[in-house]
């Protein structure tokens, strides 16, 4: 089967044909680190994590670049408002993003370049564009002349005559108000770098064009990001890169938003839900299920009820996994996923349809358990683990069990909890239900979930 993806530029689902057979190169616009991440920010990284996992499952060698925008207008305004160095704010929030990706089980990118580390590449690109007549210097700023690039606005499908280009502070000396800043002249108190055209700092769009060129070359397979980046960011990236001579991205893949009350989740609207807060209230694997299982091009309307539904749905999967392991011992994932699952994933990363295959397989496995058909139950679990592995949701994966942590405390905690559960069982045996309930309540307050089964009590971490 051929993987097919919706290409925003072509406005249709296209067969994916890699530049190099067996390899795929992906550039994802990552974090702008002016604030800690909310679940809307993390959704993009999670969607592209699933895409990366599926390519790997299909046998591709994946090069995945996810950048960090650590210098822009928003970060500098935060620095002034908080009376802190701009780099301090950027680094603090970069670590918060990294923590958010990690806690939700996202695989690390191949490289994660920072914008401030690539000023020489930006200068080189500006020099080429100025020499070709696609860019010009004015008042210490460097602007891209949008009229010099005939393909401008092809991605967003806008008309140049109707364009209103977002502007930042200090963007003076434009020949045309629709031109956009590649480089901004230095201002008192702001960080700056030396260039042939004076000191200044990068414009947002230039950063990604330069970094994509450095790490993936003049042409690569997939450029990704949220739908809010189509204009102006991705449109301006294309103009710079192609005017410079790059073929740039061959496929454009965009994920939809997480919304609250119909509005995009954002800091400015005051309706964001921080990842660091959410994982205190919900198990991270449940949060991943909630954010990762809708189709990547579908909006997610945030609600507590939807999260509870996700928690219940995942509990049905997890319960089956645990019951088979208790009955049959460890079961390795199957080498291949079921054909219906693969067909769904190949069709524009159809995770909802693929997840339906997971739940069907779980039901078949539960029926086998009821019939005491151990062999069939084990076979179904092997398939379920293979599918969940692609989605990053296998509860037996070391990331979720804690076995990939350097100190591997899971075994120690398990021994201690089992001692407490034995005390609770002793209390129940002598009908001292008050003590048994008190022990259970203390374990729950400690962040554990306790489930009583015919074969005994078992525990899982809440977060």
LOPA-36683 format. One record per residue (C-alpha): residue in three letters; x, y, z. Coordinates in Angstrom, 3 decimals. Layout:
['ALA', [X, Y, Z]]
...
This chain:
['UNK', [0.000, 0.000, 0.000]]
['UNK', [1.070, 3.581, -0.673]]
['UNK', [0.858, 6.165, 2.092]]
['UNK', [-1.423, 9.008, 1.054]]
['UNK', [-1.442, 12.466, 2.650]]
['UNK', [-3.567, 15.567, 2.260]]
['UNK', [-1.344, 18.196, 0.663]]
['UNK', [-2.506, 21.700, 1.580]]
['UNK', [-0.794, 23.135, -1.482]]
['UNK', [-2.489, 20.719, -3.901]]
['UNK', [-5.757, 20.820, -1.907]]
['UNK', [-6.174, 17.079, -2.257]]
['UNK', [-4.950, 13.753, -0.910]]
['UNK', [-1.845, 12.652, -2.811]]
['UNK', [0.191, 9.470, -2.971]]
['UNK', [3.396, 9.980, -1.023]]
['UNK', [6.389, 9.485, -3.295]]
['UNK', [9.639, 10.112, -1.393]]
['UNK', [12.562, 11.984, -2.875]]
['UNK', [14.814, 9.110, -1.881]]
['UNK', [13.319, 5.599, -1.860]]
['UNK', [12.973, 4.304, 1.682]]
['UNK', [13.650, 7.700, 3.259]]
['UNK', [11.427, 10.576, 4.379]]
['UNK', [12.495, 14.071, 5.434]]
['UNK', [10.130, 16.148, 7.592]]
['UNK', [10.387, 19.736, 8.844]]
['UNK', [7.896, 20.725, 11.547]]
['UNK', [7.496, 24.260, 12.834]]
['UNK', [7.977, 23.751, 16.546]]
['UNK', [7.672, 25.885, 19.632]]
['UNK', [7.819, 29.651, 19.895]]
['UNK', [8.994, 29.737, 23.487]]
['UNK', [7.401, 32.869, 24.918]]
['UNK', [5.248, 30.801, 27.306]]
['UNK', [4.788, 27.279, 28.637]]
['UNK', [2.841, 24.948, 26.332]]
['UNK', [-0.869, 24.305, 26.470]]
['UNK', [-2.433, 21.195, 24.960]]
['UNK', [-3.129, 23.050, 21.711]]
['UNK', [0.608, 23.626, 21.241]]
['UNK', [1.481, 20.021, 21.974]]
['UNK', [-1.144, 18.591, 19.615]]
['UNK', [0.964, 19.432, 16.558]]
['UNK', [4.030, 17.649, 17.911]]
['UNK', [1.892, 14.667, 18.888]]
['UNK', [0.219, 14.396, 15.461]]
['UNK', [3.571, 14.469, 13.711]]
['UNK', [4.943, 11.960, 16.223]]
['UNK', [2.265, 9.518, 15.044]]
['UNK', [3.130, 10.315, 11.419]]
['UNK', [6.799, 9.659, 12.149]]
['UNK', [5.944, 6.379, 13.889]]
['UNK', [3.834, 5.227, 10.950]]
['UNK', [6.570, 5.988, 8.435]]
['UNK', [9.013, 4.029, 10.590]]
['UNK', [6.595, 1.109, 10.827]]
['UNK', [6.342, 1.136, 7.039]]
['UNK', [10.115, 0.765, 6.894]]
['UNK', [11.174, 4.330, 6.156]]
['UNK', [14.334, 5.946, 7.491]]
['UNK', [12.967, 9.192, 8.965]]
['UNK', [14.823, 12.495, 9.342]]
['UNK', [12.607, 14.693, 11.507]]
['UNK', [13.492, 18.341, 12.196]]
['UNK', [11.463, 20.326, 14.729]]
['UNK', [12.777, 23.830, 15.325]]
['UNK', [12.644, 26.139, 18.331]]
['UNK', [11.864, 29.818, 17.731]]
['UNK', [13.766, 31.378, 20.634]]
['UNK', [13.770, 34.999, 19.433]]
['UNK', [10.711, 36.963, 18.285]]
['UNK', [8.544, 39.970, 19.169]]
['UNK', [6.472, 38.086, 21.755]]
['UNK', [9.495, 36.832, 23.681]]
['UNK', [11.018, 40.311, 23.750]]
['UNK', [7.773, 41.855, 25.007]]
['UNK', [7.587, 39.228, 27.763]]
['UNK', [11.163, 40.069, 28.748]]
['UNK', [10.246, 43.740, 29.170]]
['UNK', [7.017, 42.968, 31.042]]
['UNK', [8.716, 40.548, 33.441]]
['UNK', [12.021, 42.391, 33.781]]
['UNK', [13.967, 39.296, 32.811]]
['UNK', [16.548, 38.480, 30.120]]
['UNK', [14.907, 37.341, 26.883]]
['UNK', [17.068, 34.214, 26.758]]
['UNK', [15.999, 33.233, 30.272]]
['UNK', [12.327, 33.235, 29.253]]
['UNK', [13.096, 31.329, 26.073]]
['UNK', [15.159, 28.631, 27.758]]
['UNK', [12.683, 28.116, 30.594]]
['UNK', [9.816, 27.611, 28.167]]
['UNK', [11.878, 25.488, 25.790]]
['UNK', [12.442, 23.084, 28.677]]
['UNK', [8.704, 23.146, 29.421]]
['UNK', [7.957, 22.187, 25.810]]
['UNK', [10.537, 19.399, 25.900]]
['UNK', [8.983, 18.112, 29.100]]
['UNK', [5.513, 18.261, 27.537]]
['UNK', [6.588, 16.291, 24.465]]
['UNK', [8.367, 13.742, 26.648]]
['UNK', [5.597, 13.217, 29.191]]
['UNK', [3.146, 12.492, 26.343]]
['UNK', [5.476, 9.954, 24.792]]
['UNK', [6.664, 11.838, 21.695]]
['UNK', [9.807, 10.462, 20.082]]
['UNK', [12.644, 13.007, 19.995]]
['UNK', [13.341, 14.702, 16.655]]
['UNK', [16.485, 13.916, 14.703]]
['UNK', [17.583, 17.522, 15.309]]
['UNK', [15.917, 20.382, 17.183]]
['UNK', [17.713, 23.567, 16.051]]
['UNK', [17.279, 26.953, 17.727]]
['UNK', [16.777, 30.021, 15.565]]
['UNK', [19.499, 32.011, 17.348]]
['UNK', [22.047, 29.375, 16.430]]
['UNK', [21.588, 29.928, 12.687]]
['UNK', [22.151, 33.621, 12.040]]
['UNK', [25.025, 32.943, 9.551]]
['UNK', [22.657, 30.823, 7.437]]
['UNK', [20.059, 33.607, 7.547]]
['UNK', [22.623, 36.202, 6.439]]
['UNK', [23.635, 33.978, 3.539]]
['UNK', [20.019, 33.610, 2.414]]
['UNK', [19.344, 37.345, 2.690]]
['UNK', [22.480, 38.127, 0.691]]
['UNK', [21.318, 35.880, -2.126]]
['UNK', [17.820, 37.377, -2.148]]
['UNK', [19.107, 40.956, -2.138]]
['UNK', [21.450, 40.164, -5.026]]
['UNK', [18.603, 38.561, -7.013]]
['UNK', [16.336, 41.572, -6.447]]
['UNK', [13.824, 39.678, -4.314]]
['UNK', [14.758, 41.555, -1.125]]
['UNK', [15.930, 45.062, -0.252]]
['UNK', [17.426, 46.997, 2.657]]
['UNK', [15.642, 49.996, 4.168]]
['UNK', [16.250, 51.765, 7.499]]
['UNK', [18.416, 48.841, 8.598]]
['UNK', [15.605, 46.349, 7.944]]
['UNK', [15.639, 43.731, 5.203]]
['UNK', [12.317, 43.178, 3.459]]
['UNK', [11.117, 40.607, 0.956]]
['UNK', [9.498, 42.155, -2.116]]
['UNK', [6.367, 40.028, -2.506]]
['UNK', [5.693, 41.324, -6.031]]
['UNK', [9.039, 39.896, -7.164]]
['UNK', [7.825, 36.338, -6.574]]
['UNK', [4.999, 35.338, -8.972]]
['UNK', [3.929, 32.281, -6.957]]
['UNK', [3.275, 34.257, -3.774]]
['UNK', [0.059, 33.283, -1.901]]
['UNK', [-0.336, 29.996, -3.781]]
['UNK', [-0.468, 27.996, -0.546]]
['UNK', [-3.135, 30.111, 1.152]]
['UNK', [-4.951, 30.834, -2.134]]
['UNK', [-5.297, 34.577, -1.511]]
['UNK', [-5.301, 37.512, -3.901]]
['UNK', [-2.366, 39.895, -3.580]]
['UNK', [-4.593, 42.940, -4.087]]
['UNK', [-6.617, 41.990, -0.994]]
['UNK', [-3.647, 41.057, 1.194]]
['UNK', [-3.129, 42.542, 4.632]]
['UNK', [0.333, 41.555, 5.852]]
['UNK', [0.743, 41.333, 9.656]]
['UNK', [3.359, 43.832, 10.830]]
['UNK', [5.677, 44.076, 13.796]]
['UNK', [6.934, 47.173, 15.559]]
['UNK', [9.603, 49.273, 13.874]]
['UNK', [8.991, 47.977, 10.348]]
['UNK', [9.656, 51.269, 8.578]]
['UNK', [10.803, 52.022, 5.055]]
['UNK', [8.768, 49.458, 3.164]]
['UNK', [8.304, 49.975, -0.555]]
['UNK', [4.976, 48.187, -0.298]]
['UNK', [3.056, 47.509, 2.915]]
['UNK', [2.519, 43.928, 1.765]]
['UNK', [6.267, 43.219, 1.902]]
['UNK', [7.398, 41.317, 4.978]]
['UNK', [10.410, 41.665, 7.243]]
['UNK', [13.240, 39.158, 6.985]]
['UNK', [15.546, 41.089, 9.318]]
['UNK', [14.717, 43.824, 11.843]]
['UNK', [17.013, 46.734, 12.624]]
['UNK', [18.381, 46.859, 16.148]]
['UNK', [16.500, 48.776, 18.831]]
['UNK', [17.755, 49.864, 22.273]]
['UNK', [17.688, 47.033, 24.784]]
['UNK', [17.083, 44.305, 22.203]]
['UNK', [19.487, 41.523, 21.253]]
['UNK', [21.213, 42.031, 17.916]]
['UNK', [23.680, 40.414, 15.538]]
['UNK', [26.046, 42.035, 13.060]]
['UNK', [25.218, 41.801, 9.345]]
['UNK', [26.518, 43.554, 6.206]]
['UNK', [23.432, 45.793, 6.456]]
['UNK', [23.773, 46.740, 10.121]]
['UNK', [22.972, 45.166, 13.461]]
['UNK', [19.577, 43.607, 14.032]]
['UNK', [17.714, 40.401, 14.700]]
['UNK', [15.915, 37.761, 12.618]]
['UNK', [12.370, 37.925, 11.348]]
['UNK', [10.249, 34.890, 12.173]]
['UNK', [9.793, 33.619, 8.618]]
['UNK', [13.465, 33.759, 7.671]]
['UNK', [14.426, 31.497, 10.558]]
['UNK', [12.592, 28.438, 9.268]]
['UNK', [13.586, 28.879, 5.617]]
['UNK', [17.248, 28.986, 6.648]]
['UNK', [17.071, 26.075, 9.091]]
['UNK', [15.126, 23.829, 6.704]]
['UNK', [17.762, 24.519, 4.030]]
['UNK', [20.617, 23.727, 6.414]]
['UNK', [19.287, 20.436, 7.756]]
['UNK', [17.258, 19.083, 4.832]]
['UNK', [18.796, 20.746, 1.794]]
['UNK', [17.216, 22.591, -1.116]]
['UNK', [14.321, 20.129, -1.417]]
['UNK', [12.710, 17.795, 1.117]]
['UNK', [9.584, 15.712, 1.486]]
['UNK', [7.172, 17.151, 4.070]]
['UNK', [6.720, 20.509, 5.790]]
['UNK', [4.260, 20.496, 8.674]]
['UNK', [2.610, 22.732, 11.229]]
['UNK', [-0.713, 24.009, 12.510]]
['UNK', [-3.294, 25.436, 10.117]]
['UNK', [-2.758, 28.875, 11.676]]
['UNK', [0.741, 28.908, 10.133]]
['UNK', [-0.414, 28.614, 6.516]]
['UNK', [-0.442, 32.415, 6.324]]
['UNK', [1.679, 34.345, 6.846]]
['UNK', [4.426, 32.034, 8.088]]
['UNK', [4.440, 29.175, 5.595]]
['UNK', [3.513, 31.403, 2.696]]
['UNK', [6.483, 33.630, 3.456]]
['UNK', [8.795, 30.668, 4.001]]
['UNK', [7.946, 29.430, 0.510]]
['UNK', [8.569, 32.842, -1.058]]
['UNK', [12.001, 33.189, 0.549]]
['UNK', [13.149, 29.640, -0.111]]
['UNK', [11.967, 29.390, -3.703]]
['UNK', [13.210, 32.848, -4.641]]
['UNK', [16.562, 31.765, -3.176]]
['UNK', [16.555, 28.810, -5.553]]
['UNK', [15.290, 25.983, -3.346]]
['UNK', [12.526, 23.664, -4.506]]
['UNK', [11.630, 23.468, -0.795]]
['UNK', [8.858, 21.191, 0.521]]
['UNK', [7.064, 18.767, -1.817]]
['UNK', [4.130, 18.127, 0.546]]
['UNK', [2.463, 20.504, 3.011]]
['UNK', [0.697, 18.828, 5.952]]
['UNK', [-1.255, 20.877, 8.508]]
['UNK', [-3.002, 19.859, 11.712]]
['UNK', [-6.117, 21.513, 13.121]]
['UNK', [-6.537, 23.321, 16.446]]
['UNK', [-7.702, 22.448, 19.901]]
['UNK', [-10.564, 24.865, 20.609]]
['UNK', [-12.484, 26.048, 23.656]]
['UNK', [-15.969, 27.439, 23.110]]
['UNK', [-15.304, 27.404, 19.383]]
['UNK', [-12.156, 29.549, 19.597]]
['UNK', [-8.565, 28.523, 18.987]]
['UNK', [-6.865, 27.737, 22.288]]
['UNK', [-4.373, 30.533, 22.912]]
['UNK', [-2.612, 32.447, 25.647]]
['UNK', [-3.961, 35.769, 24.405]]
['UNK', [-7.564, 34.612, 24.847]]
['UNK', [-6.896, 33.324, 28.336]]
['UNK', [-8.405, 29.950, 27.494]]
['UNK', [-5.338, 27.751, 27.473]]
['UNK', [-4.870, 24.564, 29.453]]
['UNK', [-1.227, 24.021, 30.339]]
['UNK', [0.240, 20.565, 29.779]]
['UNK', [1.998, 20.732, 33.157]]
['UNK', [-1.378, 21.216, 34.855]]
['UNK', [-3.257, 18.658, 32.772]]
['UNK', [-0.875, 15.796, 33.574]]
['UNK', [-1.482, 16.404, 37.276]]
['UNK', [-5.180, 15.736, 36.731]]
['UNK', [-5.091, 13.118, 33.984]]
['UNK', [-2.753, 10.237, 33.284]]
['UNK', [-0.398, 11.306, 30.464]]
['UNK', [-1.267, 8.251, 28.384]]
['UNK', [-4.949, 9.209, 28.600]]
['UNK', [-4.126, 12.769, 27.547]]
['UNK', [-2.195, 11.375, 24.574]]
['UNK', [-5.201, 9.209, 23.665]]
['UNK', [-7.461, 12.261, 23.835]]
['UNK', [-5.230, 14.501, 21.696]]
['UNK', [-3.852, 11.899, 19.313]]
['UNK', [-6.840, 9.789, 18.308]]
['UNK', [-9.027, 12.346, 16.465]]
['UNK', [-8.043, 12.872, 12.829]]
['UNK', [-5.186, 15.357, 12.635]]
['UNK', [-7.192, 17.630, 10.313]]
['UNK', [-10.227, 17.679, 12.649]]
['UNK', [-10.767, 20.310, 15.318]]
['UNK', [-10.809, 19.090, 18.917]]
['UNK', [-13.279, 20.946, 21.122]]
['UNK', [-11.857, 20.729, 24.629]]
['UNK', [-14.137, 19.571, 27.439]]
['UNK', [-13.786, 17.632, 30.654]]
['UNK', [-16.526, 15.296, 29.461]]
['UNK', [-14.567, 14.434, 26.312]]
['UNK', [-11.512, 13.679, 28.415]]
['UNK', [-13.539, 11.400, 30.680]]
['UNK', [-14.812, 9.571, 27.593]]
['UNK', [-11.227, 9.162, 26.384]]
['UNK', [-10.250, 7.844, 29.817]]
['UNK', [-13.035, 5.249, 29.728]]
['UNK', [-12.223, 4.182, 26.180]]
['UNK', [-8.546, 3.707, 26.953]]
['UNK', [-9.382, 1.871, 30.176]]
['UNK', [-11.183, -0.771, 28.092]]
['UNK', [-8.030, -1.296, 26.020]]
['UNK', [-5.732, -1.254, 29.035]]
['UNK', [-7.937, -3.650, 30.977]]
['UNK', [-7.753, -6.209, 28.185]]
['UNK', [-3.969, -5.888, 28.002]]
['UNK', [-3.607, -6.413, 31.753]]
['UNK', [-5.972, -9.396, 31.862]]
['UNK', [-4.134, -11.275, 29.120]]
['UNK', [-0.743, -10.597, 30.724]]
['UNK', [-2.057, -11.847, 34.070]]
['UNK', [-3.302, -15.022, 32.409]]
['UNK', [-0.521, -15.718, 29.909]]
['UNK', [2.497, -13.688, 30.970]]
['UNK', [4.419, -11.249, 28.745]]
['UNK', [3.277, -11.033, 25.114]]
['UNK', [5.438, -9.383, 22.469]]
['UNK', [3.880, -7.119, 19.818]]
['UNK', [3.130, -8.727, 16.467]]
['UNK', [5.537, -7.982, 13.634]]
['UNK', [2.717, -6.588, 11.505]]
['UNK', [-0.486, -4.719, 12.241]]
['UNK', [-3.845, -6.000, 10.937]]
['UNK', [-4.491, -5.062, 7.269]]
['UNK', [-7.523, -2.906, 8.125]]
['UNK', [-5.420, -0.869, 10.561]]
['UNK', [-2.681, -0.380, 7.967]]
['UNK', [-5.215, 0.616, 5.322]]
['UNK', [-6.628, 3.297, 7.621]]
['UNK', [-3.216, 4.682, 8.538]]
['UNK', [-2.098, 4.728, 4.909]]
['UNK', [-5.164, 6.806, 4.023]]
['UNK', [-4.089, 10.248, 5.231]]
['UNK', [-3.223, 8.981, 8.702]]
['UNK', [-6.765, 7.844, 9.458]]
['UNK', [-6.268, 7.317, 13.188]]
['UNK', [-10.012, 7.224, 14.088]]
['UNK', [-10.613, 4.360, 11.635]]
['UNK', [-7.417, 2.648, 12.803]]
['UNK', [-8.540, 2.977, 16.420]]
['UNK', [-11.827, 1.290, 15.551]]
['UNK', [-9.750, -1.721, 14.473]]
['UNK', [-7.988, -1.640, 17.858]]
['UNK', [-11.286, -1.702, 19.746]]
['UNK', [-12.669, -4.488, 17.538]]
['UNK', [-9.556, -6.568, 18.218]]
['UNK', [-9.902, -5.893, 21.960]]
['UNK', [-13.508, -7.130, 21.882]]
['UNK', [-12.403, -10.289, 20.066]]
['UNK', [-9.689, -10.799, 22.669]]
['UNK', [-12.117, -10.336, 25.549]]
['UNK', [-14.455, -12.893, 23.993]]
['UNK', [-11.536, -15.305, 23.799]]
['UNK', [-10.756, -14.706, 27.474]]
['UNK', [-14.369, -15.402, 28.392]]
['UNK', [-14.195, -18.647, 26.429]]
['UNK', [-10.890, -19.504, 28.125]]
['UNK', [-9.235, -19.511, 24.692]]
['UNK', [-5.781, -18.457, 25.813]]
['UNK', [-4.112, -18.897, 22.425]]
['UNK', [-6.552, -16.573, 20.633]]
['UNK', [-6.405, -13.999, 23.433]]
['UNK', [-2.600, -13.909, 23.205]]
['UNK', [-2.750, -13.521, 19.419]]
['UNK', [-5.178, -10.622, 19.727]]
['UNK', [-2.997, -8.948, 22.364]]
['UNK', [0.046, -9.225, 20.083]]
['UNK', [-1.943, -7.406, 17.377]]
['UNK', [-3.231, -4.801, 19.833]]
['UNK', [0.281, -4.071, 21.089]]
['UNK', [1.549, -3.644, 17.528]]
['UNK', [-1.230, -1.153, 16.752]]
['UNK', [-0.882, 0.726, 20.018]]
['UNK', [2.875, 0.948, 19.451]]
['UNK', [2.263, 2.846, 16.210]]
['UNK', [-0.020, 5.253, 18.090]]
['UNK', [2.390, 5.600, 21.019]]
['UNK', [-0.250, 4.155, 23.359]]
['UNK', [1.087, 0.730, 24.322]]
['UNK', [0.682, 0.595, 28.127]]
['UNK', [3.437, -2.034, 28.288]]
['UNK', [5.955, 0.197, 26.524]]
['UNK', [8.868, 1.083, 28.836]]
['UNK', [8.016, 4.777, 28.535]]
['UNK', [4.682, 4.232, 30.293]]
['UNK', [5.787, 1.520, 32.733]]
['UNK', [8.767, 3.568, 33.874]]
['UNK', [11.314, 0.949, 32.813]]
['UNK', [13.118, 3.413, 30.526]]
['UNK', [13.968, 5.698, 33.431]]
['UNK', [17.581, 5.493, 34.517]]
['UNK', [16.797, 4.621, 38.111]]
['UNK', [13.914, 2.252, 37.227]]
['UNK', [11.942, 2.825, 40.405]]
['UNK', [8.882, 0.999, 39.132]]
['UNK', [9.951, -2.335, 40.580]]
['UNK', [10.704, -0.790, 43.970]]
['UNK', [7.353, 1.012, 44.047]]
['UNK', [5.560, -2.166, 42.978]]
['UNK', [7.052, -4.132, 45.888]]
['UNK', [6.063, -1.447, 48.387]]
['UNK', [2.541, -1.098, 47.022]]
['UNK', [2.060, -4.862, 47.052]]
['UNK', [2.933, -4.911, 50.769]]
['UNK', [0.280, -2.266, 51.421]]
['UNK', [-2.261, -4.127, 49.281]]
['UNK', [-1.600, -7.284, 51.287]]
['UNK', [-2.386, -5.337, 54.475]]
['UNK', [-5.588, -4.105, 52.848]]
['UNK', [-6.544, -7.648, 51.836]]
['UNK', [-5.906, -8.876, 55.370]]
['UNK', [-8.222, -6.171, 56.695]]
['UNK', [-10.925, -7.197, 54.215]]
['UNK', [-10.511, -10.865, 55.153]]
['UNK', [-11.234, -10.063, 58.797]]
['UNK', [-14.113, -7.801, 57.637]]
['UNK', [-12.374, -4.664, 58.889]]
['UNK', [-13.717, -2.673, 55.948]]
['UNK', [-13.016, 0.698, 57.562]]
['UNK', [-9.276, -0.014, 57.632]]
['UNK', [-9.363, -1.501, 54.106]]
['UNK', [-11.098, 1.603, 52.746]]
['UNK', [-8.683, 3.908, 54.560]]
['UNK', [-5.691, 2.111, 53.002]]
['UNK', [-7.257, 2.384, 49.555]]
['UNK', [-7.952, 6.101, 50.059]]
['UNK', [-4.343, 6.719, 51.059]]
['UNK', [-3.074, 4.953, 47.929]]
['UNK', [-5.420, 7.010, 45.749]]
['UNK', [-4.226, 10.226, 47.401]]
['UNK', [-0.665, 9.127, 46.621]]
['UNK', [-1.537, 9.092, 42.914]]
['UNK', [-2.373, 5.416, 42.385]]
['UNK', [-5.437, 3.775, 40.902]]
['UNK', [-6.481, 0.492, 42.544]]
['UNK', [-8.558, -2.104, 40.703]]
['UNK', [-9.911, -5.189, 42.464]]
['UNK', [-10.028, -8.283, 40.232]]
['UNK', [-10.837, -11.978, 40.853]]
['UNK', [-7.091, -12.667, 40.841]]
['UNK', [-6.320, -9.891, 43.322]]
['UNK', [-5.801, -6.142, 43.432]]
['UNK', [-3.603, -4.303, 40.946]]
['UNK', [-2.404, -0.741, 40.755]]
['UNK', [-1.481, 1.821, 38.087]]
['UNK', [-0.113, 5.342, 38.260]]
['UNK', [-2.577, 8.145, 37.662]]
['UNK', [0.052, 10.458, 36.116]]
